[in-house]
Amino acid sequence: MDSPAGTDVKGPYIQGRPGNRFICPSWGAAGQEGSFSVFRRARPMPDAVPAPELEAAVSGGLPVGRLGLTDACGEPLCARVVPPRVTWTAEPRD
């Protein structure tokens, strides 16, 4: 969706305010009774999708972010994630 600031990425898994949107994969432990305790969260930032890939996605593609799930120390990746830690591409929709 276009906004005064450019393209505003929205969807069921997108959180945050315009200009500071993020997706929030979480690491945690599942309990036997079905509980889930989060101990780390990453924040890939769709607002950091390079313009050519974003334009291709808006024109009928699908934005896809690829990132490793561990940081330089081998721990679960956490905090704000922008290129080059995440690579964004536009993929064809099925």
All heavy atoms as an XYZ file, in Angstrom:
690
protein
N       0.845     -1.174      0.000
C       0.000      0.000      0.000
C       0.894      1.241      0.000
O       1.848      1.312      0.760
C      -0.896     -0.027      1.241
C      -1.551      1.290      1.531
S      -2.470      1.286      3.062
C      -4.056      0.844      2.451
N       0.590      2.204     -0.852
C       1.374      3.429     -0.906
C       0.995      4.361      0.241
O      -0.154      4.414      0.666
C       1.168      4.144     -2.236
C       1.849      3.410     -3.376
O       2.832      2.701     -3.104
O       1.401      3.540     -4.520
N       1.980      5.064      0.742
C       1.783      6.057      1.785
C       2.619      7.274      1.420
O       3.447      7.205      0.515
C       2.202      5.480      3.150
O       3.604      5.397      3.232
N       2.447      8.400      2.122
C       3.272      9.577      1.817
C       4.768      9.298      1.939
O       5.578      9.921      1.267
C       2.819     10.603      2.852
C       1.442     10.188      3.219
C       1.434      8.686      3.111
N       5.135      8.328      2.768
C       6.554      8.001      2.963
C       7.043      6.950      1.974
O       8.201      6.573      2.002
C       6.780      7.515      4.393
N       6.167      6.418      1.115
C       6.559      5.366      0.175
C       5.591      4.210      0.285
O       4.420      4.392      0.563
N       6.100      2.999      0.087
C       5.258      1.809      0.189
C       5.231      1.334      1.625
O       6.273      1.115      2.235
C       5.793      0.697     -0.735
O       5.798      1.195     -2.070
C       4.931     -0.531     -0.664
N       4.044      1.182      2.169
C       3.868      0.724      3.540
C       3.553     -0.766      3.511
O       2.523     -1.178      2.987
C       2.735      1.505      4.206
C       2.598      1.192      5.679
O       3.542      0.644      6.281
O       1.529      1.506      6.244
N       4.459     -1.583      4.013
C       4.307     -3.036      4.002
C       3.386     -3.441      5.147
O       3.627     -3.097      6.298
C       5.687     -3.724      4.153
C       5.530     -5.226      4.164
C       6.617     -3.278      3.047
N       2.315     -4.172      4.807
C       1.353     -4.625      5.816
C       1.022     -6.088      5.582
O       1.199     -6.605      4.487
C       0.055     -3.824      5.727
C       0.192     -2.375      6.099
C      -1.165     -1.711      6.028
C      -1.090     -0.271      6.466
N      -2.409      0.368      6.433
N       0.527     -6.748      6.610
C       0.098     -8.130      6.494
C      -0.183     -8.702      7.866
O       0.056     -8.045      8.885
N      -0.672     -9.945      7.916
C      -1.067    -10.527      9.204
C       0.105    -10.754     10.166
O      -0.116    -10.849     11.367
C      -1.734    -11.845      8.820
C      -1.208    -12.159      7.458
C      -0.923    -10.844      6.796
N       1.335    -10.815      9.666
C       2.486    -11.055     10.538
C       3.370     -9.829     10.685
O       4.432     -9.896     11.300
C       3.307    -12.235     10.010
C       2.465    -13.479      9.897
C       2.036    -13.931      8.660
C       2.059    -14.170     11.028
C       1.232    -15.048      8.546
C       1.255    -15.290     10.928
C       0.848    -15.729      9.684
O       0.049    -16.833      9.584
N       2.946     -8.698     10.109
C       3.714     -7.466     10.168
C       3.254     -6.675     11.387
O       2.055     -6.480     11.597
C       3.521     -6.614      8.891
C       3.855     -7.421      7.640
C       4.313     -5.324      8.969
C       5.307     -7.723      7.459
N       4.201     -6.217     12.179
C       3.901     -5.426     13.370
C       4.582     -4.067     13.262
O       5.416     -3.850     12.397
C       4.406     -6.159     14.618
C       3.778     -7.520     14.815
C       4.345     -8.226     16.034
O       4.823     -7.612     16.969
N       4.283     -9.546     16.016
N       4.261     -3.168     14.157
C       4.910     -1.865     14.221
C       4.173     -0.787     13.459
O       3.169     -1.032     12.800
N       4.703      0.409     13.568
C       4.101      1.584     12.944
C       4.689      1.819     11.556
O       5.781      1.351     11.266
C       4.370      2.810     13.812
C       3.738      2.695     15.169
C       4.098      3.869     16.025
N       3.582      3.640     17.369
C       3.318      4.586     18.215
N       3.532      5.837     17.890
N       2.855      4.294     19.400
N       3.988      2.595     10.715
C       4.548      2.912      9.395
C       5.951      3.497      9.529
O       6.221      4.308     10.405
C       3.574      3.959      8.838
C       2.278      3.668      9.536
C       2.682      3.210     10.921
N       6.849      3.018      8.672
C       8.242      3.459      8.723
C       9.089      2.677      9.711
O      10.301      2.820      9.757
N       8.466      1.838     10.517
C       9.191      1.018     11.494
C       8.509     -0.346     11.626
O       8.317     -0.861     12.715
C       9.259      1.730     12.848
C      10.277      1.100     13.768
O      11.282      0.559     13.316
N      10.030      1.147     15.054
N       8.124     -0.929     10.498
C       7.458     -2.230     10.492
C       8.484     -3.340     10.722
O       9.659     -3.198     10.369
C       6.774     -2.464      9.147
C       5.758     -1.419      8.772
C       4.428     -1.700      9.386
N       3.415     -0.824      8.791
C       2.331     -0.467      9.421
N       2.099     -0.891     10.650
N       1.451      0.320      8.838
N       8.020     -4.452     11.292
C       8.892     -5.601     11.514
C       8.079     -6.877     11.562
O       6.873     -6.863     11.741
C       9.721     -5.439     12.790
C       8.895     -5.313     14.054
C       8.580     -6.432     14.807
C       8.440     -4.077     14.476
C       7.827     -6.316     15.963
C       7.689     -3.951     15.633
C       7.375     -5.072     16.372
N       8.790     -7.981     11.351
C       8.240     -9.326     11.498
C       8.929     -9.885     12.729
O      10.084     -9.566     12.994
C       8.558    -10.177     10.256
C       8.048     -9.463      9.007
C       7.969    -11.574     10.371
C       8.662     -9.958      7.727
N       8.263    -10.717     13.486
C       8.837    -11.096     14.777
C       8.953    -12.610     14.986
O       8.193    -13.197     15.754
C       7.982    -10.477     15.873
S       8.862    -10.312     17.414
N       9.917    -13.277     14.305
C      10.130    -14.689     14.644
C      10.658    -14.783     16.072
O      11.457    -13.953     16.503
C      11.163    -15.169     13.628
C      11.795    -13.944     13.072
C      10.835    -12.810     13.278
N      10.183    -15.777     16.805
C      10.543    -15.914     18.219
C      11.117    -17.289     18.503
O      10.700    -18.286     17.928
C       9.303    -15.704     19.099
O       8.748    -14.437     18.892
N      12.074    -17.334     19.417
C      12.643    -18.582     19.891
C      12.116    -18.798     21.299
O      12.013    -17.860     22.086
C      14.167    -18.507     19.934
C      14.795    -18.560     18.590
C      15.401    -19.635     18.016
C      14.892    -17.503     17.639
N      15.852    -19.314     16.764
C      15.550    -18.010     16.503
C      14.464    -16.177     17.613
C      15.808    -17.244     15.379
C      14.710    -15.420     16.499
C      15.387    -15.948     15.405
N      11.801    -20.042     21.607
C      11.271    -20.312     22.929
C      11.268    -21.793     23.236
O      11.770    -22.618     22.478
N      10.696    -22.091     24.373
C      10.595    -23.472     24.845
C       9.122    -23.825     24.987
O       8.351    -23.075     25.601
C      11.313    -23.623     26.181
N       8.730    -24.961     24.418
C       7.353    -25.429     24.521
C       7.215    -26.315     25.746
O       8.019    -27.221     25.967
C       6.967    -26.203     23.268
N       6.212    -26.033     26.552
C       5.937    -26.847     27.728
C       5.021    -28.001     27.386
O       4.339    -28.010     26.364
N       4.996    -28.996     28.247
C       4.176    -30.182     28.001
C       2.693    -29.846     27.947
O       1.929    -30.495     27.240
C       4.437    -31.234     29.069
C       5.816    -31.822     28.979
C       6.060    -32.868     30.051
O       5.234    -33.091     30.928
N       7.216    -33.515     29.982
N       2.271    -28.836     28.679
C       0.858    -28.472     28.724
C       0.459    -27.509     27.599
O      -0.641    -26.992     27.574
C       0.495    -27.865     30.078
C       1.141    -26.519     30.399
C       2.631    -26.566     30.743
O       3.159    -27.649     31.068
O       3.266    -25.505     30.663
N       1.373    -27.267     26.643
C       1.070    -26.416     25.504
C       1.529    -24.974     25.661
O       1.290    -24.159     24.779
N       2.171    -24.660     26.770
C       2.657    -23.287     26.952
C       3.889    -23.045     26.075
O       4.509    -23.979     25.576
C       3.011    -23.051     28.422
O       4.075    -23.896     28.808
N       4.222    -21.782     25.897
C       5.392    -21.405     25.105
C       6.064    -20.226     25.787
O       5.442    -19.189     25.991
C       4.978    -21.032     23.672
C       6.129    -20.742     22.763
C       6.949    -21.758     22.299
C       6.402    -19.441     22.366
C       8.008    -21.487     21.443
C       7.461    -19.155     21.511
C       8.265    -20.196     21.051
N       7.318    -20.384     26.177
C       8.085    -19.319     26.828
C       9.116    -18.771     25.864
O      10.044    -19.476     25.478
C       8.831    -19.879     28.040
O       8.154    -19.672     29.196
N       8.959    -17.516     25.467
C       9.873    -16.870     24.530
C      11.148    -16.469     25.263
O      11.097    -15.913     26.351
C       9.215    -15.626     23.902
C      10.209    -14.853     23.053
C       8.007    -16.028     23.086
N      12.308    -16.769     24.641
C      13.563    -16.300     25.229
C      14.376    -15.439     24.275
O      15.338    -14.805     24.696
C      14.407    -17.460     25.782
C      14.898    -18.446     24.771
C      16.052    -18.221     24.046
C      14.198    -19.620     24.559
C      16.507    -19.139     23.122
C      14.651    -20.551     23.647
C      15.799    -20.307     22.919
N      14.024    -15.375     23.015
C      14.692    -14.493     22.036
C      13.721    -14.149     20.935
O      12.914    -14.973     20.532
C      15.862    -15.189     21.365
C      17.238    -15.205     21.904
C      18.008    -13.920     21.873
N      18.987    -13.940     22.932
C      20.232    -14.342     22.821
N      20.707    -14.735     21.670
N      21.016    -14.337     23.854
N      13.825    -12.925     20.397
C      13.025    -12.515     19.243
C      13.910    -11.727     18.291
O      14.737    -10.934     18.722
C      11.858    -11.623     19.645
C      10.864    -12.306     20.503
C       9.630    -11.506     20.815
N       9.763    -10.063     20.764
C       8.754     -9.226     20.677
N       7.529     -9.702     20.593
N       8.929     -7.938     20.654
N      13.739    -11.974     17.010
C      14.430    -11.193     15.982
C      13.413    -10.224     15.380
O      12.211    -10.385     15.567
C      14.999    -12.107     14.900
N      13.917     -9.232     14.660
C      13.022     -8.260     14.033
C      13.488     -7.942     12.611
O      14.054     -6.883     12.368
C      12.980     -6.980     14.844
C      12.265     -7.130     16.152
C      12.280     -5.828     16.885
N      10.908     -5.505     17.226
C      10.544     -4.426     17.859
N      11.429     -3.505     18.180
N       9.284     -4.220     18.145
N      13.260     -8.859     11.644
C      13.537     -8.484     10.258
C      12.652     -7.292      9.891
O      11.466     -7.267     10.200
C      13.159     -9.723      9.456
C      13.176    -10.843     10.439
C      12.809    -10.232     11.755
N      13.250     -6.304      9.260
C      12.577     -5.040      8.971
C      12.166     -4.968      7.493
O      13.003     -4.712      6.627
C      13.496     -3.872      9.310
C      14.116     -3.930     10.704
S      12.933     -3.887     12.040
C      12.467     -2.178     12.026
N      10.872     -5.192      7.173
C      10.455     -5.108      5.779
C      10.614     -3.702      5.194
O      10.670     -3.540      3.982
C       8.998     -5.555      5.782
C       8.568     -5.568      7.192
C       9.783     -5.602      8.047
N      10.709     -2.687      6.043
C      10.945     -1.332      5.536
C      12.334     -1.202      4.923
O      12.612     -0.231      4.232
C      10.789     -0.302      6.661
C       9.348     -0.184      7.126
O       8.440     -0.401      6.310
O       9.129      0.130      8.305
N      13.207     -2.184      5.165
C      14.565     -2.161      4.613
C      14.685     -2.970      3.320
O      15.784     -3.177      2.830
C      15.559     -2.687      5.653
N      13.552     -3.421      2.766
C      13.584     -4.139      1.492
C      14.085     -3.169      0.422
O      13.559     -2.060      0.298
C      12.180     -4.668      1.104
C      12.198     -5.316     -0.268
C      11.671     -5.648      2.156
N      15.120     -3.552     -0.343
C      15.606     -2.655     -1.398
C      14.499     -2.316     -2.395
O      13.635     -3.147     -2.709
C      16.722     -3.459     -2.072
C      17.172     -4.427     -1.014
C      15.922     -4.772     -0.237
N      14.514     -1.087     -2.891
C      13.448     -0.574     -3.769
C      13.128     -1.486     -4.957
O      11.949     -1.740     -5.219
C      13.796      0.833     -4.237
N      14.122     -2.024     -5.700
C      13.763     -2.879     -6.853
C      12.976     -4.129     -6.448
O      12.017     -4.514     -7.120
C      15.112     -3.260     -7.465
C      16.059     -2.209     -6.996
C      15.566     -1.793     -5.641
N      13.362     -4.756     -5.343
C      12.661     -5.961     -4.888
C      11.268     -5.603     -4.384
O      10.297     -6.320     -4.623
C      13.451     -6.694     -3.799
C      14.638     -7.459     -4.322
C      15.840     -6.579     -4.646
O      15.867     -5.390     -4.275
O      16.762     -7.091     -5.303
N      11.150     -4.478     -3.686
C       9.844     -4.056     -3.184
C       8.907     -3.722     -4.345
O       7.748     -4.139     -4.358
C       9.995     -2.858     -2.253
C       8.714     -2.380     -1.573
C       8.059     -3.503     -0.784
C       9.011     -1.193     -0.673
N       9.415     -3.019     -5.349
C       8.603     -2.686     -6.519
C       8.152     -3.949     -7.246
O       7.004     -4.048     -7.679
C       9.380     -1.776     -7.459
C       9.561     -0.374     -6.911
C      10.532      0.467     -7.726
O      10.877      0.080     -8.875
O      10.951      1.515     -7.210
N       9.034     -4.935     -7.390
C       8.678     -6.198     -8.045
C       7.618     -6.943     -7.234
O       6.691     -7.527     -7.797
C       9.916     -7.074     -8.236
N       7.726     -6.911     -5.916
C       6.738     -7.579     -5.069
C       5.384     -6.879     -5.171
O       4.345     -7.528     -5.281
C       7.220     -7.614     -3.628
N       5.383     -5.556     -5.164
C       4.142     -4.795     -5.278
C       3.478     -5.048     -6.626
O       2.257     -5.091     -6.739
C       4.406     -3.288     -5.055
C       3.200     -2.450     -5.441
C       4.791     -3.025     -3.608
N       4.281     -5.270     -7.660
C       3.758     -5.488     -9.018
C       3.231     -6.902     -9.232
O       2.926     -7.267    -10.356
C       4.856     -5.206    -10.052
O       5.223     -3.855     -9.997
N       3.131     -7.705     -8.207
C       2.558     -9.037     -8.369
C       3.412    -10.153     -7.821
O       3.062    -11.309     -7.942
N       4.518     -9.816     -7.231
C       5.373    -10.842     -6.643
C       5.118    -10.966     -5.149
O       4.147    -10.450     -4.614
N       6.015    -11.637     -4.492
C       5.929    -11.857     -3.060
C       7.286    -11.521     -2.453
O       8.300    -12.078     -2.877
C       5.587    -13.330     -2.803
C       5.402    -13.771     -1.374
C       4.148    -13.130     -0.782
C       5.273    -15.284     -1.324
N       7.362    -10.596     -1.480
C       8.654    -10.305     -0.867
C       9.082    -11.470      0.028
O       8.293    -11.971      0.822
C       8.399     -9.042     -0.045
C       6.939     -9.058      0.226
C       6.291     -9.796     -0.914
N      10.307    -11.926     -0.140
C      10.836    -13.048      0.641
C      12.129    -12.607      1.297
O      13.035    -12.117      0.624
C      11.088    -14.281     -0.266
C      11.758    -15.402      0.521
C       9.795    -14.750     -0.893
N      12.207    -12.765      2.612
C      13.426    -12.445      3.350
C      14.117    -13.733      3.767
O      13.481    -14.652      4.285
N      15.413    -13.813      3.520
C      16.195    -14.991      3.919
C      17.261    -14.538      4.900
O      18.003    -13.598      4.617
C      16.821    -15.647      2.698
C      15.799    -16.302      1.799
C      16.447    -17.017      0.609
N      15.469    -17.758     -0.148
C      14.704    -17.234     -1.101
N      14.814    -15.958     -1.414
N      13.825    -17.974     -1.749
N      17.320    -15.221      6.039
C      18.307    -14.875      7.039
C      18.719    -16.115      7.798
O      17.962    -17.069      7.923
C      17.754    -13.826      8.019
C      16.573    -14.239      8.875
C      16.636    -13.502     10.197
C      15.272    -13.899      8.178
N      19.953    -16.086      8.275
C      20.419    -17.156      9.149
C      19.768    -16.975     10.509
O      19.394    -15.866     10.888
N      19.617    -18.036     11.244
C      18.930    -17.945     12.525
C      19.878    -17.828     13.711
O      19.428    -17.779     14.850
C      17.994    -19.140     12.689
C      16.884    -19.202     11.644
C      16.009    -20.425     11.872
C      16.053    -17.936     11.644
N      21.184    -17.786     13.433
C      22.138    -17.606     14.526
C      23.011    -16.383     14.255
O      23.249    -16.001     13.117
C      23.040    -18.844     14.712
O      23.682    -19.144     13.480
C      22.225    -20.046     15.168
N      23.497    -15.774     15.340
C      24.369    -14.613     15.207
C      25.826    -15.064     15.083
O      26.106    -16.263     14.982
C      24.162    -13.642     16.377
C      24.546    -14.235     17.736
O      25.260    -15.264     17.803
O      24.135    -13.643     18.749
N      26.756    -14.122     15.103
C      28.178    -14.430     14.927
C      28.729    -15.316     16.042
O      29.743    -15.986     15.858
C      28.982    -13.131     14.848
N      28.068    -15.348     17.198
C      28.518    -16.175     18.333
C      27.807    -17.521     18.390
O      28.003    -18.287     19.323
C      28.294    -15.424     19.642
S      29.236    -13.899     19.763
N      26.948    -17.804     17.406
C      26.224    -19.071     17.395
C      24.962    -19.073     18.237
O      24.320    -20.095     18.402
N      24.580    -17.919     18.762
C      23.361    -17.790     19.558
C      22.187    -17.476     18.634
O      22.376    -17.030     17.507
C      23.528    -16.660     20.587
C      24.623    -16.901     21.610
C      24.306    -18.061     22.531
O      23.121    -18.270     22.869
O      25.249    -18.769     22.915
N      20.942    -17.668     19.096
C      19.799    -17.301     18.260
C      19.856    -15.817     17.891
O      20.149    -14.968     18.739
C      18.596    -17.584     19.157
C      19.080    -18.613     20.122
C      20.531    -18.280     20.359
N      19.626    -15.524     16.634
C      19.634    -14.156     16.149
C      18.551    -13.361     16.863
O      17.444    -13.847     17.064
C      19.365    -14.154     14.640
C      19.459    -12.831     13.923
C      20.896    -12.293     13.964
C      19.012    -12.994     12.480
N      18.871    -12.146     17.279
C      17.872    -11.320     17.940
C      18.085     -9.856     17.562
O      19.076     -9.498     16.938
C      17.914    -11.497     19.455
S      19.426    -10.938     20.239
N      17.133     -9.027     17.936
C      17.138     -7.589     17.715
C      16.786     -7.252     16.272
O      16.290     -8.086     15.521
C      18.465     -6.972     18.138
N      17.053     -6.029     15.877
C      16.717     -5.505     14.554
C      17.599     -6.182     13.502
O      18.814     -6.245     13.658
C      16.969     -3.999     14.576
C      16.515     -3.261     13.402
C      16.662     -1.753     13.697
N      16.058     -0.966     12.676
C      16.683     -0.544     11.589
N      17.959     -0.824     11.417
N      16.051      0.162     10.691
N      16.981     -6.678     12.411
C      17.724     -7.381     11.366
C      17.493     -6.668     10.033
O      16.369     -6.588      9.549
C      17.286     -8.857     11.255
C      18.117     -9.588     10.224
C      17.375     -9.552     12.610
N      18.569     -6.117      9.479
C      18.512     -5.417      8.190
C      19.608     -5.986      7.295
O      20.517     -6.671      7.763
C      18.686     -3.888      8.369
C      17.538     -3.301      9.170
C      20.005     -3.556      9.026
N      19.565     -5.686      5.972
C      20.641     -6.144      5.093
C      21.993     -5.662      5.622
O      22.062     -4.569      6.182
C      20.309     -5.485      3.753
C      18.816     -5.312      3.792
C      18.520     -4.986      5.235
N      23.026     -6.460      5.559
C      23.144     -7.728      4.833
C      22.762     -8.967      5.652
O      22.861    -10.070      5.142
C      24.623     -7.762      4.467
C      25.310     -7.094      5.609
C      24.342     -5.997      6.046
N      22.325     -8.817      6.914
C      21.932     -9.993      7.720
C      20.689    -10.669      7.158
O      20.454    -11.838      7.411
C      21.686     -9.605      9.180
C      22.874     -9.078      9.923
C      23.880    -10.086     10.341
N      23.305    -11.126     11.163
C      23.868    -12.305     11.350
N      25.013    -12.580     10.771
N      23.309    -13.205     12.104
N      19.851     -9.931      6.442
C      18.692    -10.494      5.755
C      18.798    -10.082      4.288
O      19.179     -8.960      3.978
C      17.351    -10.022      6.385
C      17.219     -8.523      6.350
C      16.157    -10.701      5.729
N      18.500    -11.025      3.397
C      18.505    -10.763      1.960
C      17.071    -10.806      1.477
O      16.384    -11.823      1.656
C      19.339    -11.821      1.218
O      20.659    -11.825      1.742
C      19.378    -11.541     -0.268
N      16.595     -9.718      0.903
C      15.222     -9.639      0.405
C      15.199     -9.847     -1.099
O      16.020     -9.292     -1.813
C      14.615     -8.277      0.736
C      14.415     -8.050      2.194
C      15.235     -7.338      3.028
C      13.342     -8.520      3.000
N      14.726     -7.343      4.297
C      13.567     -8.061      4.318
C      12.211     -9.291      2.740
C      12.685     -8.346      5.363
C      11.350     -9.576      3.787
C      11.590     -9.094      5.072
N      14.257    -10.656     -1.570
C      14.036    -10.856     -2.994
C      12.533    -10.800     -3.267
O      11.720    -10.880     -2.337
C      14.568    -12.223     -3.484
O      13.932    -13.267     -2.741
C      16.077    -12.319     -3.316
N      12.170    -10.669     -4.527
C      10.770    -10.755     -4.939
C      10.604    -12.076     -5.670
O      11.306    -12.342     -6.640
C      10.394     -9.588     -5.822
N       9.717    -12.907     -5.206
C       9.463    -14.214     -5.802
C       8.085    -14.204     -6.457
O       7.192    -13.483     -6.022
C       9.493    -15.304     -4.722
C      10.789    -15.338     -3.917
C      11.978    -15.821     -4.709
O      11.792    -16.669     -5.594
O      13.095    -15.358     -4.430
N       7.907    -15.002     -7.523
C       6.572    -15.068     -8.149
C       5.559    -15.685     -7.186
O       5.891    -16.568     -6.393
C       6.773    -15.976     -9.359
C       8.204    -16.362     -9.387
C       8.873    -15.831     -8.160
N       4.332    -15.202     -7.245
C       3.250    -15.800     -6.446
C       2.792    -17.082     -7.132
O       2.775    -17.158     -8.343
C       2.079    -14.845     -6.340
C       2.375    -13.639     -5.505
C       1.128    -12.785     -5.339
N       1.442    -11.538     -4.694
C       1.381    -11.339     -3.385
N       0.983    -12.303     -2.592
N       1.688    -10.178     -2.870
N       2.431    -18.074     -6.353
C       1.919    -19.340     -6.913
C       0.496    -19.205     -7.355
O      -0.290    -18.519     -6.900
C       2.022    -20.464     -5.887
C       3.486    -20.842     -5.629
O       4.317    -20.627     -6.523
O       3.764    -21.343     -4.531
